[in-house]
Amino acid sequence: MSSWMLVTGLASLFAGDFSGMIPEPTGTTAVATNAGYAKLFADVDFSCPEVGIALVVLIPYLRKLITDKAETLPAETLATVVPVA
């Protein structure tokens, strides 16, 4: 649940930053900014596959990091389970 809240909070921060890139209309209606938002969302949309490809390329490296840590623990560091009567 905490991961979900973290991602939601970060998404809200990024949304605020992205919407701050669009100038506020002065003397006109909000419809004047639609073209700016369309370009911004298109840029974000086109960058998503690039990020996905980068993450897929990183999978072997991340798996190596995970398995090296799990396999290199010495037996002394593992906790001994003592049954409680």
N, C-alpha and C positions, 0 to 999 in steps of 0.2 A: 504494500500500500504506500509505503514511503517513497518508493521509486516512482510510482505513478504521480504522487504529489510533486516530487522534484521535477519530473519531466513537464508537468503541467505549468509549474511556476516558471521554468526556463522558457517554455513556449510563450508564455505571457510577456516575459521580458523581451524576447526577440520580436514579438508582434509589436510591442511598443516602439522598439528601435526602428523596425522597418516602416511603421506608419509615420514615424518622425522624419523619414527621408522625403516624404511627399509634402510639398509646400501647401499651406492652408490657403484656400481661396479667399481673396479679399474683393469685395464688391460684386461677386458673382455667386452662383449656387455651388453646392457641393458636387454637382455633376461635372464641373470643370476638372476635377481631380481624377475622374474615372480612367482617363488614358494613362495617368501616372501609376495608378494602382494596377492596371492591367499589365503594364510593362514590368512592374516590380514582381507581381505574382508569376509572370512568365519566366523571369530570370530565376526565381526560386524554384519553379517547376522544372526548368531545364538543368538545374544544378543537382537535383535529387538523384538522378541515375548515376551521376559521377561519384557522388558520395557513396551510393550503394556498391558500385564497382570497387571503390577503394576499400570498403569494409570487407567485401568478398576476398580481395587480394590479401588482406590482413589476417584472414581466418587461420592459415597454417602457422603464422607467427604467434598468434594468440594461443592456439592450442599447444604449441611448444612451451610457451611460458607457463601454462596451467599444468601440463603434465610434468615438466621438470621439477616444479615445486612439490608436487604430490609424490614423485618417485624418489626424491633425494633426501627425504626426512630420515634421520637415523632412528634406530629402534628405541634408543634411550629417551627420545623426546616424545614418543607416543605415550599417552596416559594409560595406566594400568587400571582396569575396571575391577573394583573390589565389591563383591556382592554384600548387600546389607541384609542382616537377618531380621 
